[in-house]
Amino acid sequence: MDITPYVELLRRDLQNAAEVGEASGRATAERLLIALDPSARLALMEAISQAAAEITSEMPAGSVDVRLNGRELDFVVEAPAAVPAPPTPPLPPAPPTAPEDGDDTNLARVTLRLPEPVKKRAEELAAQAGQSLNTWLVSTVRAATSGEGPGSQPFSNDPFAGRRGNRRMSGWL
């Protein structure tokens, strides 16, 4: 950081103030301005060093140093080494796309009571598919009702289907 413009600004302001007086006063002011240059630089460097120290004290880690390089100030910022972030787990697979067989904006609420072992197995299958249980159930019912998967035929093609008691239902819950 070059502080010369700031010292020059101070010099001009003092010189303008001395212009009001007599010639002897202006000569005295000129000599004072020459002597003032190193003091002004030192005062600015001390103020900037103090600011760097305050910034360092507010930082959680690392530091800010001010170094003199000729007539200029250099700032050295030492940040702590970045801790590598743990690898992110792979994203779950995207849920299957819904067939265009109806308007999914009109939702119906259904209460489904499952035996605990069936519910646990359904949760496991949903987790394997990277889906919530509700999303998995909707996908499964959608596949069953669209003829895309096992259980799409709720009643088996049993030759004895006409007899009472022999109609078996198979499919997905």
N, C-alpha and C positions, 0 to 999 in steps of 0.2 A: 504494500500500500504506500503510495507516494503521498507524504504529508506536506510537500512543498506548496501546493495550492492553498492549503489552510494557513500556512505561515505567511504566504504572500498576501492573503486577504487581510490578515491582522496587520501586516506592514502598511498596506494601502489605507486601511482605516485610521491608523495612527498618523500616517503622513497627511491625510486629509484633515485631521484634527489640528495638526501643526501648521497647516497652510494659513490658518486664520491669524496667526501671530506675525511678528516681525521677522526679518531675514536672519537675525541671530538665533531666534527661537526655532526657525526651520532648520538651521545648521545643527543645532543641538539635537533636535528630533531625529535628523538623519543619522547622527552618530549613535543615538540610543537605539534606533531601528537595527543598525548593523550589529550592535551588541545583543539585541533582543532575539535575533534569529536562533542561536543555539538554545537559549532558554525556552523559547516557544516550542522548538522541536522536542526538547526533553519533556516539557509539560504534556505535550500531546502524546508522546510515547508512553509516559507513565499512565495517562488516562486510558489509553488503549490497552495497555498491559493489565490494568485493573479490571477493565471490562472483560478481557479474556479470562482472567482468574475467576470472575463472577460466573461467566458462562460455564467454565469447567466445573465449578462447585455445584451448578444446577444439573449437569449432565449425569445420567445414571452410571456411565462408564466412559473412559477415554478422557482426553484433555484437549485444550486449545492453547497453543503457545504463540508468543509474538517474538520474532527474531529480527535483529537489525542486520540488514544486508546493504552495506554502503550507506546511502542516505534514505533508504526505503525500509519499510517494515514488511516482513513476510509472516503470514499466518500458517501455522502447522497444526492441523487437526488430526489427532490420533484417535481413531474409533476402534472399539474392541473388534476382534475378529468375529466375523459373522458365524453364528452357529448354524450349521446346515439343518434345514428343516427336515423332519422325518418324511420319508416318501409317503405320498398320499395313496391311500388304497384305491384299487381300480374301481371305477364307477360300476354300479350294478347294471346288468343289461336292461335295455329299454323295454318297457312293457309292450306286448304285441299290439299292433295297430288294430283298432276296432273295425269290424266290417261295416260297410255303409248300408246296414239294413234297417236303420231307424234313427230317430232323433234322440241322441243321448242327453239332450238338455232336460228332458222330462224324466226325472228320476223317481223311482218308487221305493219306499222304505219297506224292508222285509225283515221280520224277526226269524232267525234260524237257530234252533236249539240242537246242538250236536253233542254226542257222547264225548267225554273228555279225551279219550285216546284218538278219536277221529279229528277232533279240533287240533290236538297237538301235531298229528300227522299233516293236517292241512297247513298249519303254521310252518312246519319244516319245509314243505313243498313250496310255499310262498317265499320263504327266505332263500331257498335254492334258486328260485326264479328272480330274486332281487325285487320282490314286490311286497306290498302290505297284504295282510290276509284278506282285507276287503277287496283290493284290486285283483288278487288272485282268484277269489270266488267269482267276481264279476266276469273275469276272462274265461273261467271254466264253464260257467253257466252259458255265457255267450257262445262258446265253442260247441257246447252240447246242443243248444237250441238252433244252431245254424247248420248242423249236419257235418261239422268239421272234425269230430273226434269221437273217441269211444264214448258210448253212452248216448249217441245222438238218436238212437232208436230206443225209446224208453221201454217198449215191450218187445221181448224177443220173438223171433219167428218160430214159435213153438207149435208143432202140428196139433198139439192138444189144447191150443189156446181157447177153444170154444168151451171146454169144460170148466166148470166153476172150480176155483182153487188152484188151477194150474197156470194162471197168468202170472208170470214173474216179471218184476220190474227191475231193470238194471240201469245203471247210469251213474252220474256224478252227483255228489252232494254239494 
